[in-house]
């Protein structure tokens, strides 16, 4: 899968079969997936969430319903489709999923998952569970999950998946206590092989795990995300430690957008900044 660098050179992330197997094992158990489940394949094929839509269902014997492009942003049409096909599980990008949960009273869904951006607080839906997922492509779809059980001021991203260990560290790579923000490092069976033909990047991003030599956890992926452990063990997402932002689920490097703009004739310099959208999500603006 190719990730980030959307305006420059994308990085090819090498995921292995064992990464997907580990994820499927967790998903089937966490979501009570059975051969009778009916799963909506909502995410596009170029988005790592598509693996979540497809592989757990295929390895369970559940039914997959591929959502047609023409209704993906039409909440009423999606609700009708879910009801007609008795869909039980669905993932949606954060903003669309939140809007669906707030505005649509669907009765067939048992679990609605969202991910890709920070979830703006909302009360839990009455008829189904709502799961807030977080995770970079480099560690296979997601690494934390949090079931919304009440209205939060800040919605946590949850606790580590099975076969996953998470560390919050300072700039020297030392582990931090709860409530202190630091960079999130992840190890475990979901961590990918690395980036395709990017040895220098791999050397910086995928490192030896300094905290354990347990089999399957020998390597750490440095996410670049700033988080903090909460006293109850859940994780609170704070932000990025670089110029990277997520726009509608896509990772974008602000510096790369600036570089492209500077290449246009007549432009001496440019700067790009991210701002919060009303109702959640972000947008970027360029100043030239």
C-alpha positions as CSV (number, residue, x, y, z in Angstrom):
1,X,0.0,0.0,0.0
2,X,1.2,3.5,-0.8
3,X,0.9,6.0,2.0
4,X,1.7,9.7,2.6
5,X,3.7,11.9,0.2
6,X,0.5,12.6,-1.7
7,X,2.0,15.6,-3.5
8,X,5.5,14.2,-3.8
9,X,6.7,10.7,-3.9
10,X,4.5,8.2,-2.0
11,X,6.1,5.6,0.2
12,X,5.3,1.9,-0.6
13,X,4.5,0.1,2.6
14,X,5.3,-3.6,2.5
15,X,2.6,-5.5,4.5
16,X,3.0,-9.3,4.9
17,X,0.4,-12.1,5.0
18,X,1.2,-12.6,8.7
19,X,0.4,-9.0,9.4
20,X,-3.1,-9.4,7.9
21,X,-3.5,-12.8,9.7
22,X,-2.8,-11.2,13.1
23,X,-5.3,-8.4,12.3
24,X,-8.0,-10.8,11.2
25,X,-7.6,-12.9,14.3
26,X,-8.2,-9.8,16.5
27,X,-11.1,-8.5,14.4
28,X,-13.1,-11.7,14.3
29,X,-12.9,-12.0,18.1
30,X,-13.4,-8.3,18.9
31,X,-16.4,-7.8,16.6
32,X,-18.0,-11.2,17.2
33,X,-17.8,-12.0,13.5
34,X,-19.6,-15.2,12.4
35,X,-20.5,-16.8,9.0
36,X,-23.9,-15.1,9.4
37,X,-22.5,-11.6,9.6
38,X,-23.0,-9.2,6.7
39,X,-20.2,-6.7,6.3
40,X,-20.2,-3.5,4.2
41,X,-17.1,-2.9,2.1
42,X,-17.2,0.9,2.3
43,X,-13.5,1.9,2.0
44,X,-11.9,2.4,-1.4
45,X,-9.4,-0.2,-2.5
46,X,-6.4,2.2,-2.1
47,X,-7.2,2.8,1.6
48,X,-5.9,0.3,4.1
49,X,-9.3,0.1,5.7
50,X,-10.4,-1.9,2.7
51,X,-8.4,-4.8,4.2
52,X,-10.5,-4.5,7.3
53,X,-13.7,-4.6,5.2
54,X,-12.6,-7.7,3.2
55,X,-10.2,-10.1,4.9
56,X,-11.8,-10.7,8.3
57,X,-15.1,-11.4,6.6
58,X,-13.6,-13.7,3.9
59,X,-11.7,-15.7,6.6
60,X,-14.8,-16.1,8.6
61,X,-17.2,-17.1,5.8
62,X,-19.3,-13.9,6.3
63,X,-20.9,-12.1,3.4
64,X,-19.3,-8.9,2.0
65,X,-21.5,-6.2,0.4
66,X,-19.5,-3.8,-1.7
67,X,-20.9,-0.3,-1.4
68,X,-21.5,1.4,-4.8
69,X,-19.5,4.6,-5.4
70,X,-22.8,6.4,-6.2
71,X,-24.1,6.1,-2.6
72,X,-21.0,6.3,-0.5
73,X,-21.7,9.9,0.6
74,X,-25.5,9.6,0.6
75,X,-26.5,8.8,4.2
76,X,-30.1,8.1,3.4
77,X,-29.2,5.8,0.5
78,X,-26.7,3.9,2.7
79,X,-29.3,3.5,5.4
80,X,-31.7,2.1,2.9
81,X,-29.0,-0.3,1.5
82,X,-28.1,-1.4,5.0
83,X,-31.7,-2.2,5.9
84,X,-32.4,-4.0,2.6
85,X,-29.3,-6.2,2.9
86,X,-29.4,-6.5,6.7
87,X,-25.8,-5.2,7.1
88,X,-24.4,-6.0,10.6
89,X,-20.9,-4.4,10.4
90,X,-19.6,-1.3,8.7
91,X,-16.5,0.9,8.7
92,X,-16.8,4.6,7.5
93,X,-14.3,7.5,7.5
94,X,-14.6,9.5,10.7
95,X,-16.7,12.4,9.5
96,X,-19.1,10.4,7.4
97,X,-19.5,7.8,10.2
98,X,-20.1,10.4,12.9
99,X,-22.8,12.1,10.7
100,X,-24.4,8.7,10.1
101,X,-24.5,7.9,13.8
102,X,-25.9,11.3,14.7
103,X,-28.5,11.6,11.9
104,X,-29.5,8.0,11.0
105,X,-31.4,5.6,13.3
106,X,-30.3,2.4,11.6
107,X,-31.6,-0.9,13.1
108,X,-29.6,-3.5,11.3
109,X,-26.0,-2.5,12.2
110,X,-24.6,-4.0,15.3
111,X,-21.1,-2.4,15.1
112,X,-20.2,0.9,13.3
113,X,-16.5,1.6,13.2
114,X,-14.9,5.0,12.3
115,X,-11.3,6.0,11.7
116,X,-8.9,8.2,9.7
117,X,-9.2,11.4,11.6
118,X,-9.8,12.6,15.2
119,X,-13.4,11.9,16.3
120,X,-15.4,15.0,17.4
121,X,-17.2,14.1,20.6
122,X,-20.8,12.7,20.3
123,X,-23.2,10.6,22.4
124,X,-23.1,6.9,21.8
125,X,-25.8,5.7,19.2
126,X,-28.8,4.0,20.8
127,X,-29.1,1.0,18.4
128,X,-25.5,-0.1,17.8
129,X,-22.0,0.0,19.1
130,X,-19.6,2.7,17.8
131,X,-15.9,1.9,17.7
132,X,-13.2,4.6,17.3
133,X,-10.2,3.1,15.5
134,X,-6.7,4.4,15.1
135,X,-3.6,3.1,13.3
136,X,-1.0,3.9,10.6
137,X,-0.7,1.7,7.5
138,X,2.8,0.8,8.6
139,X,1.3,-1.3,11.4
140,X,-1.5,-2.9,9.4
141,X,-4.9,-1.1,9.5
142,X,-5.2,-0.2,13.2
143,X,-3.5,-0.6,16.5
144,X,-6.0,0.7,19.0
145,X,-9.8,0.5,19.4
146,X,-12.2,2.3,21.7
147,X,-15.9,1.6,22.1
148,X,-17.9,4.8,22.7
149,X,-19.8,4.3,26.0
150,X,-20.7,7.9,26.9
151,X,-20.2,11.5,25.8
152,X,-16.5,12.4,26.2
153,X,-14.8,15.9,26.1
154,X,-12.0,14.1,24.1
155,X,-12.7,10.7,22.6
156,X,-9.8,8.3,23.4
157,X,-8.4,6.1,20.6
158,X,-8.4,3.2,23.0
159,X,-6.1,0.4,24.0
160,X,-3.7,-1.8,22.0
161,X,-5.0,-4.7,19.9
162,X,-4.1,-8.3,20.6
163,X,-0.5,-9.1,19.6
164,X,0.5,-5.4,19.9
165,X,2.5,-3.5,22.4
166,X,2.5,0.3,22.6
167,X,5.0,2.7,24.1
168,X,4.9,6.4,24.7
169,X,8.4,7.9,24.8
170,X,10.3,11.2,25.0
171,X,12.8,12.5,22.5
172,X,15.5,10.3,24.0
173,X,13.3,7.2,23.6
174,X,12.6,6.8,27.3
175,X,9.1,5.6,28.4
176,X,6.8,8.2,29.9
177,X,4.3,7.9,32.7
178,X,0.5,8.4,32.2
179,X,-0.8,11.8,31.2
180,X,2.6,12.9,29.8
181,X,2.6,13.4,26.0
182,X,5.2,11.7,23.9
183,X,5.7,9.9,20.6
184,X,3.8,6.6,20.1
185,X,6.0,3.6,19.2
186,X,4.3,0.3,18.2
187,X,5.7,-3.3,18.1
188,X,4.0,-6.6,17.4
189,X,2.7,-8.9,14.8
190,X,1.1,-6.0,12.8
191,X,4.3,-4.1,12.1
192,X,5.1,-4.2,8.4
193,X,8.4,-5.2,6.7
194,X,9.1,-1.5,6.0
195,X,9.1,0.8,3.0
196,X,9.9,-0.4,-0.5
197,X,13.4,0.7,-1.6
198,X,13.7,3.2,1.2
199,X,16.6,1.8,3.3
200,X,17.4,5.2,4.8
201,X,13.8,5.8,5.9
202,X,13.5,2.3,7.3
203,X,16.6,2.8,9.4
204,X,15.0,5.9,11.1
205,X,11.5,4.6,11.3
206,X,11.7,0.9,12.0
207,X,14.1,0.3,14.8
208,X,15.1,-2.5,17.3
209,X,12.8,-2.6,20.2
210,X,14.8,-1.4,23.3
211,X,12.1,-2.6,25.8
212,X,11.8,-6.3,25.0
213,X,13.3,-9.1,23.0
214,X,10.1,-11.2,23.0
215,X,9.5,-13.0,19.8
216,X,7.3,-11.1,17.4
217,X,8.0,-7.8,19.2
218,X,11.7,-7.3,18.2
219,X,11.0,-4.2,16.0
220,X,9.4,-0.9,16.7
221,X,7.6,1.4,14.3
222,X,7.9,5.1,15.2
223,X,4.6,6.6,14.3
224,X,5.5,10.3,14.6
225,X,2.1,10.8,16.5
226,X,2.0,12.5,19.8
227,X,-0.2,10.7,22.4
228,X,-0.5,10.2,26.1
229,X,-1.6,7.3,28.2
230,X,-4.7,8.1,30.3
231,X,-4.9,6.7,33.9
232,X,-7.3,4.0,32.8
233,X,-4.9,2.7,30.2
234,X,-6.6,4.2,27.2
235,X,-4.7,6.5,24.9
236,X,-5.5,10.1,24.1
237,X,-4.3,11.4,20.6
238,X,-2.7,14.8,20.8
239,X,-1.2,15.5,17.4
240,X,1.8,15.1,15.1
241,X,5.4,15.9,15.7
242,X,6.0,17.1,12.1
243,X,4.2,18.8,9.3
244,X,1.9,15.9,8.5
245,X,-1.9,16.2,8.8
246,X,-4.8,14.0,7.9
247,X,-7.4,15.4,5.4
248,X,-10.5,13.2,4.9
249,X,-8.4,10.2,6.0
250,X,-5.4,10.9,3.7
251,X,-2.0,11.7,5.2
252,X,-0.5,14.8,3.7
253,X,2.9,16.4,4.2
254,X,2.4,20.2,4.4
255,X,6.1,20.8,3.4
256,X,5.5,18.8,0.2
257,X,2.4,20.9,-0.7
258,X,4.6,24.0,-0.2
259,X,7.3,22.6,-2.4
260,X,4.9,21.9,-5.3
261,X,3.4,25.4,-5.0
262,X,6.9,27.0,-5.1
263,X,7.5,25.3,-8.4
264,X,4.8,27.4,-10.1
265,X,6.2,30.3,-12.2
266,X,6.1,33.7,-10.5
267,X,5.8,32.3,-6.9
268,X,8.7,33.3,-4.7
269,X,7.6,31.5,-1.6
270,X,4.7,29.8,0.0
271,X,3.6,28.4,3.4
272,X,0.8,26.0,4.1
273,X,-1.1,25.6,7.3
274,X,-3.9,23.3,8.6
275,X,-7.1,24.5,10.2
276,X,-10.0,22.8,11.9
277,X,-13.2,22.4,10.0
278,X,-16.5,23.3,11.7
279,X,-18.0,20.0,12.8
280,X,-14.7,18.1,12.7
281,X,-11.9,17.3,10.4
282,X,-9.3,19.6,8.9
283,X,-8.6,21.7,5.8
284,X,-5.3,23.2,4.5
285,X,-4.8,26.7,3.2
286,X,-1.8,28.0,1.2
287,X,-0.3,31.5,1.5
288,X,1.8,32.6,-1.4
